[in-house]
Amino acid sequence: MTDRAHETTDHRMPESYRVARISLLSALCVIGSFIHPPSPIQTVAFDSSPGFFAALYFGAIDGLLVTGIGHVITSIVNGAPLGIFHLPIALGMASAGGVMGLVNRINDKWGFVPAAICAIAINTALFVVAIPVLGWAAAVALAPFLFLASTVNCAVATLMYMTVRGRLRI
């Protein structure tokens, strides 16, 4: 007599695993929020890598959640220098993570390349949210710092993704 229960069960992980995974990756965002490249605003940090990795490996929803949570944490840790404008920035970062996850699905082998380009572009374009607080000149001067930090965050996430792709089961 064979046990046929496994044939009808869904092979997905329990939802509690997903919550734990998102929590763990968000905690890694906290660690990254303490690492700052030189920048006029201290919320430019290496906090997006876990979110970008989540987007590449686990999909758009996980990437959206982790990058959005990651920015909120970073802004809190650094005293929210842009005030209420951190909320639209968090939504923009969440969009970057979500888009990265969606674009990555285009191609199983090389989809991460256009995905990283989209995430970097969205992240860099968020300098416009700082215009009301910093003014045009300072906000435009912030763009290269955002570009650099976003590029490094995407590079780290992409390297991690390429290393564990197809091997990790969390």
C-alpha positions, 0 to 999 in steps of 0.5 A: 500500500503506497501513501498517495498523500504527497501526490495531492499536496501542494509542494510550496513552502508554508507561508510562515517560511516566507514570512521568516525569509522576508524578515531575515532579508529585511534584517540584513537590510538593517545591517546594510543601512549602517554602511554608507558610501560618501553622500550628502544624504545618509540614507544612501546606503547598502541596504538594498542588496537583500531586497534585490536578491529577494527580487531575483531569487524569490520573485517580485512580491518578496523583492518589493516587500524587502526593498520597501521595508529596507528603505523604511528601516534605513530612514528610521536608523538615520533620523529620516532627514527627508521627513515624510518624503521617505514614504514615496521613496520607500514606495519607489524602492519597493517598485524597484524591487518589484520591477526587478523581480518581474523583469528577471522572469523574462529569461531564466539565464540572463534576465537579471541583466535587464532587471538590474538595469531597471532597478538601478534606473528606478532607484537613481530616478528617486532623486526627484523626490528630494527636490522639495526638501533639498532644491533642484541643485542639491537633488541633482547632485544627489543622483550620482551618489544614488546611481553608485550605491544602487549599482553596488547594491545590484552588483552584490545582489546579482553576484549572490543570485548567480552563485546560489541560483538553482541551489538554495531552497529557502 
